[in-house]
Amino acid sequence: MNQAPARFRRVTIAASLVLGAIIWQVAGWYTSNAFWAPLSATLASLAEVVRTGVLLRQAVSSFELYLAGLVVAVAVGAPLGLLLARVRWLRVALEDYILMLYATPMVALIPFILSIMGFGFAPKMLVVFLFAVFPVLYNTIEGARSVRPELVEVAKSFRSGEWRLWCDVLIPYTLPFTMTGVRQAIARGLVGMVAAEFFLSPSGLGQMIMMGSQNFDTAGMLAAILIIVLRGVGRMDLGRHLEGRFARWRSYSP
Amino acid sequence: MRATIETEGEPVTASGAAQPRIRISRAGMRYDAIEVFRDVDLEVGDREVVAIIGPSGCGKTTLLRCIDGLLPLTAGELRVEGEPVRGPREGVAMVFQHFGLFPWKTVAQNVAYGLKMAGQRPDAIAAKVAQCIKLVGLAGFEHYYPHQVSGGMQQRCGLARALAVEPRVLLMDEPFGAVDAQTREILQFELLKIWEMRPTTMVFVTHSIDEAVLMGDRIVVLKGRPSGVHEMVEVDLPRPRSRATLTLPRFAQLREHVWSTLMADAIAAEHEVRQ
């Protein structure tokens, strides 16, 4: 029963990808190489950077930046979110700042970060952090504030202290919400990574794109973009998996 | 007095007379402008079961939360085992209408919760959890999550969690109000059986007249606005009680008596013009 639609789905997806590749290839033949390169040239360029080890070096450099920013964003966003949800005066005091920063396009802050922190790893990491931290923070606050009062009551009834209340009720309840934030942060952090590599000291995959563009090496540029796209897709999958892992009980309502 | 129950000795006051487990005197509760109940006096003895019944909004559940120490009274005094209640106490456990299970914990982990909070050792916890799970008929479901089992099973879990801490006072907040009618009956008779094995003082809040008569040694009828103890009905049905109890003429009499007491007002309320 289920197999036929599943196969139909796979065939459709494969056909769609093949068609996309053909359009890419054909469009490459009929446009100037300064704007667009055929898929074959892009793949050749990709093979070249793989062979010389440039891609690996740059990808690792990008990944370090991305991971550092993301990890700090989660490490700061999740505990701060819990704290803000639990401590009313702190939340009231900081709420507006958080909303303002959440609504700010982070790219607008990059020149400012450049002028006070200069070039180097730290300012770039700060950019990734700023892109990634707010979804984590925001979702954690929302989650922790929506904790079901009857569960807190149960904990109180069984004489739970505040610390145990955090461990047994608040944190497990909030975790799936935080994971939704992490999933969003995974995507936004990638944007932050490329932006930081463009506008601060060029490095990593961002630098490859920039250099390709400046040297009219369209194939090289597209190769780097392709890698970023694939990484983004992979991480979205990872994010969804993470979210699902912690949200199994979420459908439950007594 | 029930002479049939003989388990480990429960503390008796120096004078020799058993002191009431719960003593409520002139208790009152108000939220801002709304006075929920006033001048409630109630004593619940050792191993006595008191059912509290009354119309919606009469404050039955509020009173129960006060006994559990979750809410402070705004007037009067409330003592459990001779001590004024200032917060949730050791020896008192509650079963909630909404079950109150932690959805991220398995059945066994939920049952262990109270023991963990009481700071018991892991091996002691494991033994008691296994015992209580068996007692409430949850064996085989230890590793399921609440959303994977039925409402009846969830409340068995809630009951096991409360029983696990070996409470001397068990507070039941409409425990079977959220399960379907058949399950409710099954659970009622199982609770009676469990109570015979482990008799404790029990305060049982319910909407169901049948349930109140079946469970209680006495029935407190709360009524009025603000509500107060309208009547105290002695339930002189023999224990152990079971399905056969429902067929006794005395059961029908008591049921009818509580029904007429409650329904007079309920019918009047139905006909009241809504503002």
Contacts between the chains, C-beta under 8 A, distances in Angstrom:
chain1	res1	chain2	res2	distance
A	150	B	96	6.8
A	150	B	98	5.2
A	150	B	100	5.5
A	151	B	100	6.4
A	151	B	102	6.5
A	153	B	70	6.1
A	153	B	96	7.7
A	153	B	100	7.1
A	154	B	96	6.5
A	154	B	100	3.9
A	154	B	102	7.7
A	155	B	117	7.8
A	156	B	70	6.0
A	156	B	88	5.9
A	157	B	68	5.6
A	157	B	70	6.1
A	157	B	88	5.3
A	157	B	93	7.5
A	157	B	94	5.0
A	158	B	88	7.2
A	158	B	93	7.5
A	158	B	113	6.1
A	158	B	114	4.5
A	158	B	117	4.5
A	158	B	118	7.9
A	158	B	165	7.5
A	159	B	87	7.8
A	159	B	88	4.9
A	159	B	89	7.8
A	159	B	90	7.1
A	159	B	117	5.5
A	159	B	118	7.3
A	160	B	117	5.2
A	164	B	117	6.6
A	168	B	102	7.1
A	168	B	113	7.2
A	168	B	116	8.0
A	169	B	102	7.1
A	172	B	102	7.1
A	172	B	104	4.4
A	172	B	105	8.0
A	173	B	104	7.5
A	175	B	104	8.0
A	248	B	145	7.5
A	249	B	103	3.9
A	249	B	104	5.3
A	249	B	145	5.9
A	249	B	146	7.6
A	249	B	147	5.7
A	250	B	103	8.0
A	251	B	147	6.5
A	252	B	103	4.3
A	252	B	145	7.6
A	252	B	146	6.2
A	252	B	147	3.6
A	254	B	98	5.2
A	254	B	99	5.0
A	254	B	100	7.8
A	254	B	101	7.0
A	254	B	146	7.4
A	254	B	151	7.8
A	254	B	154	6.8
A	254	B	178	7.2
